[in-house]
Amino acid sequence: MKISSIIVCIIISLGLHTSSLCVNPPDDITDNVAAAIRSGNSEKLSNYFGSTIDLSVPGNEGTYSKAQAKQIIKNFFENNPPKSFTIKNQGTSKAGAKFSIGILNVSKNTSFRTYFLIKEISGKSYIQQLIFEKQ
């Protein structure tokens, strides 16, 4: 009788520990990047840039420093204030980089196909590539 009570307590204990892991997953950079895009917040978005980033927005395409990219994104959001942003597809490459593809709506008639690639470098995740293409 005592042994079965101990086993039940262990199973319940393990179950509670496992469920708490599922309820509180680690913070996902993809959600944070999407939220920054959705709100048009270049400051928050640039927090996820590495020292350089491959960036493409209408009128600007290339590899930029973090400071340059932050200014380009700030101008982009000022000229195209987001109304909504929805991720349509996401996944992980064989090399372990995370990608997301979404639609940024800025007006009734204007939207941008949005693509970002997140790569982990030295244990920290960064946006390696960010593309806004007018549809």
Contacts in CASP RR format, 6 or more apart in sequence:
PFRMAT RR
TARGET T0000
AUTHOR 0000-0000-0000
METHOD contacts of the structure
MODEL  1
MKISSIIVCIIISLGLHTSSLCVNPPDDITDNVAAAIRSGNSEKLSNYFG
STIDLSVPGNEGTYSKAQAKQIIKNFFENNPPKSFTIKNQGTSKAGAKFS
IGILNVSKNTSFRTYFLIKEISGKSYIQQLIFEKQ
29 48 0 8 1.000
29 98 0 8 1.000
29 118 0 8 1.000
29 125 0 8 1.000
30 87 0 8 1.000
30 90 0 8 1.000
30 98 0 8 1.000
30 100 0 8 1.000
30 118 0 8 1.000
32 44 0 8 1.000
32 48 0 8 1.000
33 45 0 8 1.000
33 48 0 8 1.000
33 100 0 8 1.000
33 116 0 8 1.000
33 118 0 8 1.000
33 127 0 8 1.000
34 85 0 8 1.000
34 87 0 8 1.000
34 100 0 8 1.000
35 44 0 8 1.000
36 42 0 8 1.000
36 44 0 8 1.000
36 45 0 8 1.000
36 47 0 8 1.000
36 48 0 8 1.000
37 45 0 8 1.000
37 82 0 8 1.000
37 85 0 8 1.000
37 104 0 8 1.000
37 114 0 8 1.000
38 82 0 8 1.000
38 84 0 8 1.000
38 85 0 8 1.000
39 82 0 8 1.000
40 77 0 8 1.000
40 81 0 8 1.000
40 82 0 8 1.000
41 77 0 8 1.000
42 70 0 8 1.000
42 73 0 8 1.000
42 74 0 8 1.000
42 76 0 8 1.000
42 77 0 8 1.000
43 70 0 8 1.000
45 70 0 8 1.000
45 73 0 8 1.000
45 127 0 8 1.000
46 66 0 8 1.000
46 69 0 8 1.000
46 70 0 8 1.000
46 73 0 8 1.000
48 118 0 8 1.000
48 125 0 8 1.000
48 126 0 8 1.000
48 127 0 8 1.000
49 66 0 8 1.000
49 69 0 8 1.000
49 70 0 8 1.000
49 126 0 8 1.000
49 127 0 8 1.000
50 66 0 8 1.000
50 121 0 8 1.000
50 126 0 8 1.000
50 127 0 8 1.000
50 128 0 8 1.000
51 65 0 8 1.000
51 66 0 8 1.000
52 63 0 8 1.000
52 64 0 8 1.000
52 65 0 8 1.000
52 66 0 8 1.000
53 63 0 8 1.000
53 64 0 8 1.000
53 66 0 8 1.000
53 69 0 8 1.000
53 126 0 8 1.000
53 127 0 8 1.000
53 128 0 8 1.000
53 129 0 8 1.000
53 130 0 8 1.000
54 62 0 8 1.000
54 63 0 8 1.000
54 128 0 8 1.000
54 129 0 8 1.000
54 130 0 8 1.000
55 61 0 8 1.000
55 62 0 8 1.000
55 63 0 8 1.000
55 64 0 8 1.000
55 69 0 8 1.000
55 72 0 8 1.000
55 73 0 8 1.000
55 129 0 8 1.000
55 130 0 8 1.000
55 131 0 8 1.000
56 62 0 8 1.000
56 130 0 8 1.000
56 131 0 8 1.000
56 132 0 8 1.000
56 133 0 8 1.000
57 72 0 8 1.000
57 73 0 8 1.000
57 76 0 8 1.000
57 131 0 8 1.000
57 132 0 8 1.000
58 76 0 8 1.000
58 132 0 8 1.000
58 134 0 8 1.000
60 72 0 8 1.000
64 72 0 8 1.000
69 130 0 8 1.000
73 130 0 8 1.000
76 132 0 8 1.000
80 104 0 8 1.000
80 106 0 8 1.000
80 110 0 8 1.000
80 112 0 8 1.000
81 106 0 8 1.000
82 104 0 8 1.000
82 105 0 8 1.000
82 106 0 8 1.000
83 105 0 8 1.000
83 106 0 8 1.000
83 107 0 8 1.000
84 104 0 8 1.000
84 105 0 8 1.000
85 102 0 8 1.000
85 103 0 8 1.000
85 104 0 8 1.000
85 105 0 8 1.000
85 114 0 8 1.000
86 102 0 8 1.000
86 103 0 8 1.000
87 100 0 8 1.000
87 101 0 8 1.000
87 102 0 8 1.000
88 101 0 8 1.000
88 102 0 8 1.000
88 103 0 8 1.000
89 100 0 8 1.000
89 101 0 8 1.000
89 102 0 8 1.000
90 98 0 8 1.000
90 99 0 8 1.000
90 100 0 8 1.000
90 101 0 8 1.000
91 98 0 8 1.000
91 99 0 8 1.000
91 100 0 8 1.000
92 98 0 8 1.000
92 99 0 8 1.000
93 99 0 8 1.000
96 119 0 8 1.000
96 120 0 8 1.000
97 117 0 8 1.000
97 118 0 8 1.000
97 119 0 8 1.000
97 120 0 8 1.000
97 128 0 8 1.000
98 117 0 8 1.000
98 118 0 8 1.000
98 119 0 8 1.000
98 125 0 8 1.000
99 115 0 8 1.000
99 116 0 8 1.000
99 117 0 8 1.000
99 118 0 8 1.000
100 114 0 8 1.000
100 115 0 8 1.000
100 116 0 8 1.000
100 118 0 8 1.000
101 113 0 8 1.000
101 114 0 8 1.000
101 115 0 8 1.000
102 113 0 8 1.000
102 114 0 8 1.000
102 115 0 8 1.000
103 111 0 8 1.000
103 112 0 8 1.000
103 113 0 8 1.000
103 114 0 8 1.000
103 135 0 8 1.000
104 111 0 8 1.000
104 112 0 8 1.000
104 114 0 8 1.000
104 132 0 8 1.000
105 111 0 8 1.000
106 112 0 8 1.000
110 134 0 8 1.000
111 134 0 8 1.000
111 135 0 8 1.000
112 132 0 8 1.000
112 133 0 8 1.000
112 134 0 8 1.000
112 135 0 8 1.000
113 131 0 8 1.000
113 132 0 8 1.000
113 133 0 8 1.000
113 135 0 8 1.000
114 130 0 8 1.000
114 131 0 8 1.000
114 132 0 8 1.000
114 133 0 8 1.000
115 129 0 8 1.000
115 130 0 8 1.000
115 131 0 8 1.000
115 133 0 8 1.000
116 127 0 8 1.000
116 129 0 8 1.000
116 130 0 8 1.000
116 131 0 8 1.000
117 127 0 8 1.000
117 128 0 8 1.000
117 129 0 8 1.000
117 130 0 8 1.000
118 125 0 8 1.000
118 126 0 8 1.000
118 127 0 8 1.000
118 128 0 8 1.000
119 125 0 8 1.000
119 126 0 8 1.000
119 128 0 8 1.000
120 126 0 8 1.000
END
